[in-house]
Every structure is written in structure tokens, then in C-alpha cells.
Amino acid sequence: MLTGKNYIGNEQSANGEVYYTTFDPVGNAPNKNTFREATTDEIERAVALAHTAFETYRTFSGIKKAAFLNAIADEIMNLGDALIDVYCKETGLPQGRATGERSRTVGQLRTFATQLIEGSWIEASIDTAQPDRKPIPKPDIRKLQIPLGPVVVFGASNFPLAYSTAGGDTASALAAGCPVIVKSHPMHAGVGELVATAIVKAAQKTGMPNGVFSNLNSSGIDVGVHLVKHPKVKAVGFTGSIKGGRALMDLAAQRPEPIPVFAEMGSINPVVILPQILEDQHNFLVEAYANSITLGCGQFCTNPGLLLGIKSDALTNFVHGLSEKIKEKETEAMLHPNIAKAFAINKEKALSQSGVELTLDQKNEVLPNHANQAIGTISGALFLENKLLQQEVFGPYAIVVQCDDFSELIAIITQLEGQLTGTIMGLENELGKHPKLIEALQNRVGRLLFNGVPTGVEVCPSMVHGGPYPASADSRFTAVGTDAIQRWVRPFAYQNWPNALLPEALQNSNPLAIQRLVNGTPTKEAVSSNS
């Protein structure tokens, strides 16, 4: 049963005067539940609780925090069909997408729990003393990663589970030892409340301090602004638009104590299709990219919005084949009327640019909030001249750029803004002939694919979901995968510290049995007191 209330730590609260509802884009009507926006007092209480909880939570062992994360996963699954029903009502996305995203969310939580139990993520490093070293004795120095403090996480519109209340930002921050305050996304506040209930239950069952988690409702930007500017908040996680992410980065930088904002923002995910594969595998390319461009109604941060090739009859055939294949697909509802409206405006703006040839611009009568898919094509020279065509069109849209030669293609890639992904479609013998192309893409993206589609992000240690700005705020970090935990920690060193008073991870006997770097050598062995 949804209450529409905020979670201030373990307690529900609804003191505000601002009410709002979510929207069913398929039914084209507001959902019945009403949510109450958090007040200034409720924000202050949530931050104060998080600040106090940090004093205790930061000291918890990996095993204890892992039990918490696994309990969250259990409680999310215990929500059953109620969670799936609300998810579908608030997004217009199908049940299969909802259950798949729930599995990913639960999987992320359990992955971080496993990482905590294994323990080497803290990067323990020990350089033992050399008191007899000449001319200056060497001190004993030991280093590990420690948590930053309370983290604010902004829910994402397009992933109500995997990138929101208990999504990757929250899971990794809790794993790092940071309490989390979620600014729930107004488009799926019901999903947010249900998941928040699961997290609070898990926190109570596993003995977490009150305030390790809070969930605040907000229909606008005021709650988020207040949180980012609060002096007791130490980091921010955000998935959304470039405009939103940039605004948060500026707010955080203007604080008396600036804090990091780890924002995953816009990307058009360039795809280069090499000549030979266009000739040899036309049907495969058409099918794969028609599916990828329209997957989830194009509402993925990894949607392939830019396809590049060398001008040829084969590329022309691909453009028309792609357009015809997409034309066969049923239109789908977008997440919200505002998103559908923005897609229509941005699509029209892009397709009306000089030199753009429309190969698919469906203007059929469709159900409310459904998106008419679109494909355009343009020459490489005109694309280079028009920066507007590099802007993300969030929805089922792509533009195919027909380049005169590889020099022009590489010039286009070189002047692109930072991207989450880049893809090369080709035969293996083709790939080896274009080292400059590979180098150009490597300089502009966070993940480079070969013969695949960018939609879909695997949660694993090797994943990078980030890239040069504006794909993400800091290209040194990933928002997905086990390395996501590194966003919420900082290195800390002890010098000449008594062994018994060191954290267990740095003690000579290695009681946690974790991998450590001892005098430059990775090992799980104990450190000799004579070292």
C-alpha cells in the first residue's frame, strides 16, 4: 500500500503542502496515489540522521554491510507483483522489462555484497619501515580507502529500479560505507516508495543505524538543490540529462567545501560500419540496429543515435533497409508525456536541419504518448558543420552519416563530445587496417564494442559505464560494475601507527585474509614484525 510519504531514516513523514501524482503513459491518465514533497525540515532531519549514522556505519565490517545489501535484495523480491504493477503503471514499460530490471537491481546488490566479503576493493597497501636506511630512515606507511560520508542519489527517469532508489549508485555507496539519501524521481515515486520500504526493512533487520538510508519525494528541483548545497552531504550520484548534471556540478563546485558529482549524462554512442561488412552482412546489420534503436522506445543512455559509414551503394541500401525494418515495428509509449513531447520537438529540430534527408519520419496517428520512430541521413561534410546534429535525441531516432572517406570519418569522431560507448561493425581483417579509427574512438568514449550493439550494460568488474565529459562528469570512474564503489571513497594513510590500533585490513597478521600490496608485492601473507 502506497502512502505518498517520505522516509526520514526509518520513519515515514509527510509534513509538506506540495502534492503531486505520477502518470500512466499507456492509460494517458494520472495514477491515483498522491505524493507529498519533502519540506526543508524533513530534508534537514534526513541529512542530520545520515551524518550521525555515518559515524557508526563507516566502521562496519564488509561482512556486516554485505548482509545489509543481501537483505535489501531479499526484501525487493518480497515485494512481488506489487512492485512490477506499479512500475508498469508509472512508466508504460512492459512487464518483461520490469522483471528484467528488477533482476539486474537485485544482482547488483548481491555483486557488491560479494565484493565486500572478498575485501580487496579497499586497496590495502603496506610499505614497512626501514629504520637503518641511509641517509634518511624510511617510515612505516600503510594505506587504504575510506568512505567519504553521506551521499545524495538522484533517481533516473528511464530506470526506476537499476539506476534509482536501490540502483547502482545507492548499492555502491552503501557498500563503500556511505549513508544514502535518495531524491526520488517524480515520474516513478511509487516505485521509489516501495523500494525504500524494502531498504528500511533490511536496515532494521540487519541492525543498521537509523539514517543509513532516507527517501525524499520532490516534484521539482528545490529538494535536490537543498541537498547538494548541504554542508553535511559529501558526494552526489546522478543519471540524467546534460543540463541537469551540469547544474548539479555547478552547485557542488560553488559550495564553500566543493564536493564531487558523479553524473552520467548524454551520449549518442557513435557506431562505425566498415565497408566489407555492409556488403557481406546487410540483413544482420539491419536487424541488429533496428532492434537496438527502438529497444525500450529508444530511452537508453546507450542508444545508438549516430551511425557512420563510407559513402557507397551498400551504405545507401543499409539506410533504406534500416528504415523499412523500423517502420514495421509497433510504436511504443514513452515514459511520460513530457518526455514524448521533448522527443517530438528534438526529433523535428534535428530532421529539419539543412542537408538531412528523411528516410523514415513516421507521422502516423499514434496512441497518446507513443513515439513515431525516425531515421535521417546526411553527408559527412554537412554533419561536420552542424553541431546541433551531435545533440542527443532521447527516443527511437538515429542519423546515418555518409562520409567521403576515412579521413572525414575520423575527423567527425575526433570532434565529437565525449560518449559512453563507441562501436565498430566490421570483419576482423578490416579492423586491423584502421588503427587511427580505433585511436580516435578510444579518445572519445568509455567503452569500445566490436560487432555488437551498445544497448545493454553488463554488471561486472571489467565494465566501464562512463566516458569523457559530457558522457560523465569524471571519465576516471564508472557508474556500473564493481569499480563503481571507488567513487565514494578516498585514500587514507597511517604513518608509524601502532599495529594493534590499525584497521584490521592493515594489521600485520592480515586477519581479514585479503589481498594486499606489501612492499610492492601482491600477497595475502602476514607481514613479519621484523619487516
Residue pairs with C-beta under 8 A, 6 or more apart in sequence:
2 33
2 86
2 190
2 193
2 194
3 12
3 14
3 193
4 14
4 19
4 33
4 34
4 35
4 36
4 189
4 193
4 217
5 12
5 13
5 14
5 36
5 193
5 217
6 12
6 13
6 14
6 36
6 38
6 42
6 46
6 214
6 215
6 216
6 217
7 13
7 193
7 196
7 197
7 200
7 213
7 214
7 215
7 216
8 42
8 45
8 46
8 49
8 214
9 45
9 46
9 49
9 53
9 200
9 210
9 211
9 212
9 213
9 214
10 200
10 203
10 204
10 210
13 38
13 42
13 45
14 36
15 36
15 39
15 41
15 42
16 36
16 37
16 38
16 39
16 42
18 36
18 37
18 219
19 34
19 35
19 36
19 37
20 34
20 35
20 37
20 186
20 189
20 217
20 219
21 30
21 31
21 32
21 33
21 34
21 35
22 30
22 31
22 33
22 35
22 89
22 90
22 186
22 187
22 188
22 189
22 190
23 29
23 30
23 31
23 90
23 187
23 336
23 337
24 30
24 31
24 89
24 90
24 92
25 91
25 92
25 333
25 334
25 335
25 336
25 337
25 340
25 368
25 369
26 92
26 333
26 367
26 369
27 89
28 337
28 367
28 368
28 369
31 89
31 90
31 190
33 189
33 190
35 186
35 189
35 190
35 193
35 217
35 219
36 217
37 217
37 218
37 219
37 220
37 222
37 223
38 46
38 216
38 217
38 218
38 223
40 226
42 216
43 216
43 223
43 226
43 227
43 230
46 181
46 211
46 214
46 216
47 150
47 181
47 227
47 230
47 232
47 233
48 211
48 232
49 179
49 210
49 211
49 214
50 150
50 179
50 180
50 181
50 211
50 212
50 214
50 232
51 149
51 150
51 179
51 211
51 232
52 209
52 211
53 179
53 208
53 209
53 210
53 211
53 212
54 147
54 149
54 150
54 177
54 178
54 179
56 209
57 65
57 177
57 178
57 179
57 208
57 209
57 212
58 146
58 147
58 177
58 178
60 177
62 116
62 117
62 118
62 119
62 512
63 116
63 117
64 206
64 207
65 113
65 116
65 174
65 175
65 177
66 112
66 113
66 114
66 116
66 117
67 113
67 206
68 174
68 202
68 203
68 206
68 208
68 212
69 109
69 110
69 112
69 113
69 116
69 171
69 174
69 175
70 109
70 110
70 113
71 201
71 202
71 205
71 206
72 109
72 166
72 171
72 198
72 199
72 202
73 106
73 109
73 110
73 113
74 202
75 197
75 198
75 199
75 201
75 202
76 83
76 102
76 105
76 106
76 109
76 166
76 195
76 198
77 102
77 106
78 198
79 194
79 195
79 197
79 198
82 194
83 98
83 102
83 191
83 194
83 195
84 95
84 98
84 99
84 102
86 190
86 191
86 194
87 93
87 98
87 101
87 102
87 160
87 161
87 188
87 191
88 94
88 95
88 98
89 190
90 160
90 187
90 188
90 189
90 190
90 191
91 98
91 160
91 187
91 188
91 335
92 332
92 333
92 334
92 335
92 369
93 296
93 335
97 296
98 161
101 159
101 160
101 161
101 162
102 161
104 161
104 162
104 459
105 161
105 162
105 166
105 167
107 459
108 162
108 167
108 168
108 171
108 459
109 166
109 171
111 459
111 460
111 482
112 171
112 172
112 174
112 175
112 482
112 485
113 175
115 121
115 175
115 482
115 485
116 175
118 514
119 505
119 512
119 513
119 514
119 515
120 514
120 515
120 516
121 145
121 482
121 485
121 486
122 144
122 145
122 489
122 505
122 514
123 143
123 144
123 145
123 491
123 517
124 142
124 143
124 144
124 505
124 506
124 514
124 515
124 516
124 517
125 142
125 143
125 144
125 516
125 517
125 518
126 140
126 141
126 142
126 143
126 506
126 516
126 517
126 518
126 519
126 527
127 138
127 140
127 141
127 142
127 519
127 520
128 140
128 518
128 519
128 527
128 531
129 137
129 138
129 139
129 140
129 496
130 137
130 138
131 137
131 138
139 495
139 496
140 495
140 496
140 497
141 493
141 494
141 495
142 493
142 494
142 495
142 497
142 502
142 506
143 491
143 492
143 493
143 494
143 506
144 491
144 492
144 503
144 505
144 506
145 176
145 486
145 489
145 490
145 491
145 492
146 177
146 489
146 490
146 491
146 492
147 176
147 177
147 178
147 488
147 489
148 176
148 178
148 234
148 235
148 260
148 488
148 489
148 490
149 178
149 179
149 232
149 233
149 234
149 235
150 178
150 179
150 180
150 181
150 232
150 233
150 234
151 169
151 173
151 178
151 179
151 180
151 181
151 233
151 234
151 235
151 236
151 237
151 488
152 180
152 181
152 182
152 183
152 224
152 227
152 228
152 233
152 235
152 236
152 237
153 164
153 165
153 167
153 169
153 170
153 173
153 180
153 181
153 182
153 183
153 236
153 237
153 238
154 182
154 183
154 185
154 224
154 236
154 237
154 238
154 239
154 240
154 244
154 248
155 163
155 164
155 165
155 167
155 182
155 183
155 184
155 185
155 188
155 192
156 163
156 164
156 167
156 185
156 239
156 240
157 185
157 187
157 188
157 240
157 335
157 336
157 339
158 296
158 299
158 300
158 301
158 335
159 167
159 239
160 185
160 187
160 188
160 191
160 192
161 167
161 191
161 195
162 168
163 169
163 239
163 479
164 170
164 182
164 184
164 185
164 188
164 191
164 192
164 195
165 182
165 184
165 191
165 192
165 195
165 196
165 199
165 215
166 195
166 198
166 199
168 459
168 479
168 480
168 484
169 180
169 237
169 239
169 262
169 479
169 484
170 180
170 182
170 199
170 213
170 237
172 484
172 485
172 487
172 488
173 180
173 235
173 237
173 487
173 488
174 180
174 212
174 213
175 485
176 485
176 487
176 488
176 489
177 488
177 489
178 234
178 235
178 488
179 209
179 211
179 212
179 213
180 212
180 213
180 214
181 213
181 214
181 215
181 216
181 227
181 233
182 192
182 196
182 213
182 214
182 215
182 216
183 216
183 218
183 223
183 224
183 227
184 192
184 193
184 196
184 215
184 216
184 217
184 218
185 192
186 217
186 218
186 219
186 220
187 335
187 336
189 217
192 215
192 217
193 215
193 217
196 213
196 215
199 213
199 215
200 213
202 208
203 210
203 212
203 213
216 223
216 227
217 223
218 224
224 248
225 251
227 233
227 236
228 236
228 248
228 251
228 252
228 259
228 261
229 251
229 255
231 255
231 256
231 257
233 259
234 259
235 259
235 260
235 261
235 262
235 487
235 488
236 248
236 252
236 259
236 260
236 261
236 262
236 263
237 262
237 263
237 479
237 487
238 244
238 245
238 248
238 261
238 262
238 263
238 264
239 263
239 264
239 301
239 479
240 263
240 264
240 265
241 265
241 266
242 265
242 266
242 392
242 470
244 263
244 265
245 261
245 263
245 264
245 265
245 470
245 473
246 263
246 265
246 470
248 261
248 263
249 261
249 263
249 473
252 258
252 259
252 260
252 261
260 473
260 474
260 487
261 473
262 472
262 473
262 474
262 477
262 479
262 487
263 472
263 473
264 301
264 420
264 465
264 466
264 471
264 472
264 473
264 479
265 470
265 471
265 472
265 473
266 301
266 391
266 392
266 470
266 471
267 301
267 302
267 392
267 418
267 419
267 420
267 421
267 467
267 471
268 303
268 304
268 305
268 306
268 390
268 391
268 392
268 416
268 419
269 302
269 303
269 304
269 305
269 306
269 419
269 420
269 421
269 422
269 423
269 454
270 304
270 306
270 307
270 308
270 413
270 416
270 419
270 422
270 423
270 441
270 444
270 445
271 289
271 304
271 306
271 307
271 308
271 422
271 423
271 424
271 425
271 454
272 308
272 309
272 409
272 413
272 422
272 423
272 424
272 425
272 426
272 437
272 441
273 285
273 307
273 308
273 309
273 315
273 318
273 425
273 426
274 309
274 424
274 425
274 426
274 427
274 430
274 431
274 434
275 309
275 310
275 312
275 314
275 430
276 426
276 427
276 430
277 285
277 425
277 426
277 427
277 430
277 451
278 285
278 309
278 312
278 314
278 315
278 317
278 318
279 314
280 427
282 314
282 317
282 318
282 321
283 321
285 318
285 322
285 425
286 318
286 321
286 322
286 325
287 325
288 453
289 304
289 307
289 322
289 398
289 453
290 322
290 325
290 326
290 329
291 453
292 303
292 304
292 453
292 454
292 455
293 303
293 304
293 305
293 322
293 326
293 373
293 375
293 396
293 397
293 398
294 326
294 329
294 332
294 373
294 396
295 303
295 455
296 332
296 455
297 332
297 333
297 334
297 335
297 371
297 395
297 396
298 343
298 371
298 373
298 394
298 395
298 396
298 397
299 334
299 335
299 339
299 394
299 395
300 455
301 420
302 420
302 421
302 454
302 455
302 456
302 457
303 394
303 398
303 454
303 455
304 398
304 423
304 453
304 454
304 455
305 392
305 393
305 397
305 398
305 399
306 390
306 398
306 399
306 401
306 416
307 398
307 399
307 400
307 401
308 380
308 400
308 401
308 403
308 409
308 412
308 413
309 315
309 318
309 400
309 401
309 402
309 403
309 409
310 402
310 403
310 404
310 405
310 406
310 409
311 379
311 380
311 402
311 403
311 404
315 400
315 402
316 402
318 400
319 359
319 375
319 377
319 400
319 402
320 359
322 359
322 360
322 375
322 400
323 359
323 360
323 375
324 360
326 360
326 373
326 375
326 396
327 360
327 362
327 373
329 373
331 362
331 364
331 366
331 367
331 370
331 371
331 372
331 373
332 370
332 371
332 396
333 340
333 367
333 369
333 370
333 371
334 340
334 343
334 369
334 370
334 371
334 395
336 369
337 368
337 369
339 394
339 395
340 369
340 370
340 371
342 394
343 371
343 393
343 394
343 395
343 397
344 371
344 372
346 391
346 393
346 394
346 395
347 361
347 374
347 393
347 395
347 397
349 388
350 356
350 376
350 388
350 389
350 391
350 393
350 397
350 399
351 358
351 361
351 374
351 376
353 378
353 386
353 388
353 389
354 382
354 386
355 378
355 379
355 382
355 386
356 376
356 377
356 378
356 389
356 399
357 376
357 377
357 378
358 374
358 375
358 376
359 375
359 376
359 377
359 400
360 373
360 374
360 375
361 372
361 374
361 375
361 376
362 372
362 373
362 374
363 372
364 372
366 372
371 395
371 396
373 396
373 397
374 396
374 397
375 397
375 398
375 399
375 400
376 398
376 399
376 400
377 399
377 400
377 401
377 402
378 389
378 399
378 400
378 401
378 402
379 401
379 402
379 403
379 404
380 401
380 402
380 403
380 404
380 408
380 409
380 411
380 412
381 404
381 408
383 389
383 399
383 401
383 412
384 408
384 411
384 412
384 415
389 399
390 416
390 417
401 412
403 409
403 412
406 434
406 436
406 437
409 437
410 436
410 437
410 440
413 422
413 437
413 440
413 441
413 444
414 440
414 443
414 444
416 444
417 444
417 468
417 469
417 470
417 471
418 444
418 445
418 446
418 467
418 468
418 469
418 470
418 471
418 472
418 475
419 444
419 445
419 446
419 467
419 468
419 471
420 445
420 446
420 447
420 454
420 465
420 466
420 467
420 471
420 472
421 445
421 446
421 447
421 448
421 449
421 454
421 467
422 441
422 444
422 445
422 447
422 448
422 449
423 448
423 449
423 450
423 452
423 453
423 454
424 431
424 437
424 438
424 441
424 448
424 449
424 450
424 451
425 450
425 451
426 450
426 451
431 438
431 450
438 448
441 448
442 448
443 468
444 467
444 468
445 467
445 468
445 471
446 464
446 465
446 466
446 467
446 468
446 471
446 472
446 475
446 478
447 454
447 463
447 464
447 465
447 467
457 463
457 465
457 480
458 480
458 481
459 480
459 481
460 481
460 482
461 481
461 482
461 483
462 481
463 478
463 480
463 481
463 483
464 478
464 481
464 483
465 478
465 479
465 480
465 481
466 472
466 474
466 475
466 477
466 478
466 479
467 475
468 475
469 475
472 479
477 483
477 484
477 486
477 487
478 484
479 487
494 502
494 506
499 507
499 508
499 529
500 507
504 511
504 512
505 512
505 514
505 516
506 516
508 526
508 527
508 528
508 529
509 526
509 527
510 516
510 524
510 525
510 526
510 527
513 524
514 524
515 522
515 523
515 524
516 522
516 523
516 524
517 523
518 525
518 527
518 531
519 531
